[in-house]
Amino acid sequence: MTTIGDAANRAWVTRSRRAVWHPCTQMKAHETLPIVPIARGAGAWLFDFEGRRYLDAVSSWWVNLFGHANPRINAALVNQLATLEHAMLAGFTHRPVVELSERLAALAPAGLGHAFYGSDGASATEIALKMAFHYWHNRGRPSKRQFVSLEGSYHGETLGALAVTDVAIFRDTYAPLLHRNALVPNPDLRQARPGESARDVAERAAARLEAHLAAHHATTAALIVEPLVQGASGMVMHDPHYLALARALCTRYEVLLIADEIMTGFGRTGTFFAWEQAAAPAPDFLCLSKGITGGYLPLSAVLCTDAVYDAFYDDDPGRGFLHSHSYTGNALACRAALAVLDIFRDDDVVAANRATAERWRALAAPLARHPRVRHFRQRGMILAFDVETARPDFARWFFAEALARELLLRPIGRTVYLMPPYIVTDAEFELLATRVAGILDAA
Ligand SMILES: *Cc1c(COP(=O)(O)O)cnc(C)c1O
């Protein structure tokens, strides 16, 4: 075996800084902030070229469910590679895309029987927004062209998706390019006034939504929400009752409801889809991506109802949904997604996760009591808390401190969240919680 010195790590970092424009990054910051070179992954760990390891406690931007280099997903992909890697989906079809569409429909809230595919989360948002507008257009109501989203929402960063996103750092520069939409208050449970329950907060926010829809339903095509957890604005959590209220209001005011489960889907919030916790009729659209392939390949899907599908079904081509991406329904990606669904079925993952989430809650209890921690919160496999700190560079500082302790963590502002792959062992989670507490001690 050859020993690779630190020089190997450094070489990849230098070459990357020169040739790769990294996402969500001021490249100049990398003069001091480390870029982490990754040579390989195994389970919940990523390894650099030196053999140093990092616990992937953010599931590589929320996509990984069952660990890196998962043998079962690997085997499915190897098998698919020998059969069909990709074929165009316009006018053609193949086994993985048909099976995946049927299985997603069976798992989704009842009535979402038609799957349209994209390649990433933002394109799923674009598809849902365009479909919602086009639905009303086909129904003879083209004035319904506005969208409503929640304060602190994140639905992706292409121009259409950014227009329904409310995260200043992503949005502000591009605001002049964006279609004007409406924002309504979110039911963030940290906003509870003394004596108010999470449910009360949900009702207060829903009343604001109702006032908006009462005034603007004639020009509103759809409401888009991240069910239960608004991820990118800092793991902002709300009571499921809000979703039931929003569903009822959208029905009453004839506004379509888009559930963006790009982050919350595939077991992340404790049920297979977050929407299940709403105890309400299905949304009109369900956007899926991220965990759909277990973190292997880019793929997204928008599921919709018969009512939406039927409004496009016509002899007139112009009434069809004329939207396409080159890699739509990619066979390898669909096969990875099928392998993910097999794991959910064979290992009864949702039930197992329920027990895992309880163990994580217990293991994180000392962290929840840390004097710097505020608003400790958990929804299924997502734990988050806000940190009391005067450091203006907290997120960067924490990221570097975490790396020094073999942890990959990326706080959002002063919110730290733990969202590892479902397969981390109790010992690994305990290591994570203990070392995070150590960082907070140093803060
Ligand atoms: C990540 C995310 C998106 C965007 O997905 P990309 O694949 O990054 O384009 C949209 N909505 C939500 C809720 C997300 O978390």
The ligand as an SDF file (V2000), in Angstrom:
LIG
                    3D

 15 15  0  0  0  0  0  0  0  0999 V2000
  -32.9020   21.5270   -1.7700 C   0  0  0  0  0  0  0  0  0  0  0  0
  -34.2890   21.9890   -1.9200 C   0  0  0  0  0  0  0  0  0  0  0  0
  -34.7820   22.4380   -3.1610 C   0  0  0  0  0  0  0  0  0  0  0  0
  -33.9080   22.5800   -4.3770 C   0  0  0  0  0  0  0  0  0  0  0  0
  -33.3380   21.3690   -4.7880 O   0  0  0  0  0  0  0  0  0  0  0  0
  -32.0130   21.4080   -5.6920 P   0  0  0  0  0  0  0  0  0  0  0  0
  -31.8080   19.9940   -6.0820 O   0  0  0  0  0  0  0  0  0  0  0  0
  -30.9240   21.9360   -4.7990 O   0  0  0  0  0  0  0  0  0  0  0  0
  -32.2900   22.3040   -6.8320 O   0  0  0  0  0  0  0  0  0  0  0  0
  -36.1040   22.8190   -3.2340 C   0  0  0  0  0  0  0  0  0  0  0  0
  -36.9010   22.7490   -2.1580 N   0  0  0  0  0  0  0  0  0  0  0  0
  -36.4800   22.3180   -0.9640 C   0  0  0  0  0  0  0  0  0  0  0  0
  -37.4270   22.2410    0.1740 C   0  0  0  0  0  0  0  0  0  0  0  0
  -35.1420   21.9440   -0.7950 C   0  0  0  0  0  0  0  0  0  0  0  0
  -34.7010   21.5550    0.4010 O   0  0  0  0  0  0  0  0  0  0  0  0
  1  2  1  0
  2  3  1  0
  2 14  2  0
  3  4  1  0
  3 10  2  0
  4  5  1  0
  5  6  1  0
  6  7  2  0
  6  8  1  0
  6  9  1  0
 10 11  1  0
 11 12  2  0
 12 13  1  0
 12 14  1  0
 14 15  1  0
M  END
$$$$
